[in-house]
Amino acid sequence: MKNNCVICGKDHLDKDTIGINKKILGEDIENFYCLDCLAEYLGCTVDELLDKIEEFKEEGCKLFV
């Protein structure tokens, strides 16, 4: 399955990017955002998203294994 950003078209999104999309937008989503577009969509920074990804990993979230 090829996951491209629904906004800018960036392709080959990595597993952490897919994971944060699913964690924030819901596990059943079919459209994914790259980190830049997701940050803009959510009104936050890419660094904040990266911090969240690390936090979820430390919590053992199954989306980031």
Secondary structure, DSSP 8 states (H G I E B T S, - for coil): ----BTTT---S--HHHHHHHHHHH-TT---B--HHHHHHHHTS-HHHHHHHHHHHHHTT-GGG-
